[in-house]
Amino acid sequence: METEMYDVIVVGARCAGAATAQLLARAGRTVLLLDRAQFPSDTLSTHYIHQPGLARLDRWGLLGEVLATGAPLLTRFSFHAPGARLTGPAPALGSITGGCAPRRYALDHLLVQAAIRGGAEFRPRTNVVDLEWENGRVTGVRHATLQGPAILERAHLVIGADGRNSTVARLVRAPYLRQDPRLSRTYYSYWSGMPDQGLRTYGQQGTGTACVPTQDGATLIAVASSRTLPATVDGDRHRAYEQMLRQSSPELDEQLASARQEDRLYCCADQPNFFRQPHGPGWALVGDAAHTKDSINARGITDAFIQSEILVEQLDGPIEHTDQVEGALAKYALHLREEFTQAYEQALLTARLDIDRHRSHMIENQHDPAFIDRWFRSFAGIRGPTSVN
Ligand SMILES: Cc1cc2nc3c(=O)[nH]c(=O)nc-3n(C[C@H](O)[C@H](O)[C@H](O)COP(=O)(O)OP(=O)(O)OC[C@H]3O[C@@H](n4cnc5c(N)ncnc54)[C@H](O)[C@@H]3O)c2cc1C
């Protein structure tokens, strides 16, 4: 039986896949968006979005929906280290005056809905298990069914937006262009009864803590710890989380005494660092599938949006002209390395959690507004003549 030929099939429907599908569909492409998960659903990730990410959501007409989740705009930043305290307004990027941390089940769902409104066809609970090839070129995907053989769907281009353990990357054997060792682990949970003091981060030698107000009056409290430290206390991760939290700062310790943990503890020790080759004949990768880095600087969601835009901007010619598409994808790959190498290096450095390295510099400059502004711009990934990144 002859199946419909889509312009593009996007595998994976979270921040990279749904954003890419939305942009492609709005540009008039026929798009099939597939995900093995049911939506709305959560995923193992904290969910802070920097100003450049919110600027994309604003451009796509989705910022109002994101703020309607109840996650506040975080317009005050502070960074605390022993002997140093940097506080100030969040640096603005155009009209975006802060960051925001909507829960992933809300964010990813509204992105999928936007893709559907844009014209993409969406199929949840659809697990891609194989690719279709013709003359060395990917021409479709096969997804599993409970009964009978896998179903074939065909397209001019297959985009893997299926995360760091990407099935598409595995099936096309996308080589790693760069790989670095894993550096940190993340523990997080949600707390009620915490004061709203904007986005707060605390650095200690070997650990870093973030307090991030999110939806429903809850505060996400995440701790990153160096993999050189033990993962548990007496075999117990929860005790390790609590101990690291309480040692983050006396202020936080005091606030936690009257706060309540409202959710279970989430832990992620598997945080690889890599760039994969993000394209080949008939296929491309976007989001974590293309490039993953330690979550310490909370850049993955924002970067997924930026990557989606770069990819779709390049794909502006006829999708059936394979030579043109190959050229566009090569340009996309180049942009990707140029755009993200600096942030990648920065993440590797921060994930060493070696606060002693720059503590004296922070102590010296903690009352200098220009230094504080540069620090927070660098954190947010806002470039400019005064930025340190
Ligand atoms: C502990 C932790 C904390 C983090 N905190 C932050 C943060 O605060 N801010 C931030 O910006 N980033 C953060 N990140 C990074 C962020 O989670 C990722 O960068 C982001 O989720 C990447 O989005 P994606 O769409 O590329 O992939 P994913 O979010 O991984 O989505 C991939 C999708 O593909 C689907 N899929 C996979 N295989 C198949 C298949 N074979 N068939 C069909 N569907 C498939 C999956 O079901 C999934 O829905 C964190 C990451 C971790 C691990």
The ligand as a MOL file (V3000), in Angstrom:
LIG
                    3D

  0  0  0     0  0            999 V3000
M  V30 BEGIN CTAB
M  V30 COUNTS 53 58 0 0 0
M  V30 BEGIN ATOM
M  V30 1 C 18.8460 16.6530 35.4370 0
M  V30 2 C 18.6590 17.5820 34.2860 0
M  V30 3 C 18.3030 18.8960 34.5330 0
M  V30 4 C 18.1420 19.7760 33.4700 0
M  V30 5 N 17.7560 21.0620 33.7250 0
M  V30 6 C 17.5640 21.9420 32.7110 0
M  V30 7 C 17.1280 23.2670 32.9600 0
M  V30 8 O 16.8530 23.6890 34.0900 0
M  V30 9 N 16.9830 24.0780 31.8700 0
M  V30 10 C 17.2740 23.6720 30.6020 0
M  V30 11 O 17.1680 24.4810 29.6720 0
M  V30 12 N 17.6620 22.4120 30.3530 0
M  V30 13 C 17.8110 21.5420 31.3710 0
M  V30 14 N 18.1970 20.2570 31.0990 0
M  V30 15 C 18.4280 19.8560 29.7040 0
M  V30 16 C 17.0950 19.5930 29.0130 0
M  V30 17 O 16.3510 18.6450 29.7420 0
M  V30 18 C 17.3420 19.0570 27.6070 0
M  V30 19 O 18.3400 19.8220 26.9700 0
M  V30 20 C 16.0700 19.1010 26.7780 0
M  V30 21 O 15.0750 18.2890 27.3420 0
M  V30 22 C 16.3450 18.6390 25.3530 0
M  V30 23 O 15.1330 18.5800 24.6610 0
M  V30 24 P 14.9230 17.5920 23.4370 0
M  V30 25 O 13.5830 17.9160 22.8890 0
M  V30 26 O 16.1250 17.6500 22.5680 0
M  V30 27 O 14.9530 16.1240 24.0700 0
M  V30 28 P 14.0270 15.4410 25.1670 0
M  V30 29 O 13.4390 16.4510 26.0850 0
M  V30 30 O 14.8780 14.3550 25.7500 0
M  V30 31 O 12.8230 14.7920 24.3410 0
M  V30 32 C 13.0340 13.7180 23.4840 0
M  V30 33 C 11.6870 13.0810 23.1600 0
M  V30 34 O 11.9200 12.0690 22.1670 0
M  V30 35 C 11.0930 10.9770 22.4470 0
M  V30 36 N 11.6900 9.7790 21.8500 0
M  V30 37 C 12.9090 9.2390 22.1390 0
M  V30 38 N 13.1230 8.1580 21.3900 0
M  V30 39 C 12.0300 7.9930 20.6110 0
M  V30 40 C 11.6500 7.0490 19.6300 0
M  V30 41 N 12.4680 6.0270 19.2930 0
M  V30 42 N 10.4420 7.1640 19.0320 0
M  V30 43 C 9.6090 8.1840 19.3800 0
M  V30 44 N 9.9200 9.1120 20.2860 0
M  V30 45 C 11.1200 9.0320 20.8960 0
M  V30 46 C 11.0350 10.9020 23.9610 0
M  V30 47 O 9.8650 10.2070 24.3860 0
M  V30 48 C 11.0160 12.3830 24.3380 0
M  V30 49 O 9.7060 12.8520 24.5230 0
M  V30 50 C 18.3710 19.3450 32.1440 0
M  V30 51 C 18.7150 18.0210 31.9040 0
M  V30 52 C 18.8540 17.1510 32.9520 0
M  V30 53 C 19.2060 15.7180 32.6600 0
M  V30 END ATOM
M  V30 BEGIN BOND
M  V30 1 1 1 2
M  V30 2 1 2 3
M  V30 3 2 2 52
M  V30 4 2 3 4
M  V30 5 1 4 5
M  V30 6 1 4 50
M  V30 7 2 5 6
M  V30 8 1 6 7
M  V30 9 1 6 13
M  V30 10 2 7 8
M  V30 11 1 7 9
M  V30 12 1 9 10
M  V30 13 2 10 11
M  V30 14 1 10 12
M  V30 15 2 12 13
M  V30 16 1 13 14
M  V30 17 1 14 15
M  V30 18 1 14 50
M  V30 19 1 15 16
M  V30 20 1 16 17
M  V30 21 1 16 18
M  V30 22 1 18 19
M  V30 23 1 18 20
M  V30 24 1 20 21
M  V30 25 1 20 22
M  V30 26 1 22 23
M  V30 27 1 23 24
M  V30 28 2 24 25
M  V30 29 1 24 26
M  V30 30 1 24 27
M  V30 31 1 27 28
M  V30 32 2 28 29
M  V30 33 1 28 30
M  V30 34 1 28 31
M  V30 35 1 31 32
M  V30 36 1 32 33
M  V30 37 1 33 34
M  V30 38 1 33 48
M  V30 39 1 34 35
M  V30 40 1 35 36
M  V30 41 1 35 46
M  V30 42 1 36 37
M  V30 43 1 36 45
M  V30 44 2 37 38
M  V30 45 1 38 39
M  V30 46 1 39 40
M  V30 47 2 39 45
M  V30 48 1 40 41
M  V30 49 2 40 42
M  V30 50 1 42 43
M  V30 51 2 43 44
M  V30 52 1 44 45
M  V30 53 1 46 47
M  V30 54 1 46 48
M  V30 55 1 48 49
M  V30 56 2 50 51
M  V30 57 1 51 52
M  V30 58 1 52 53
M  V30 END BOND
M  V30 END CTAB
M  END
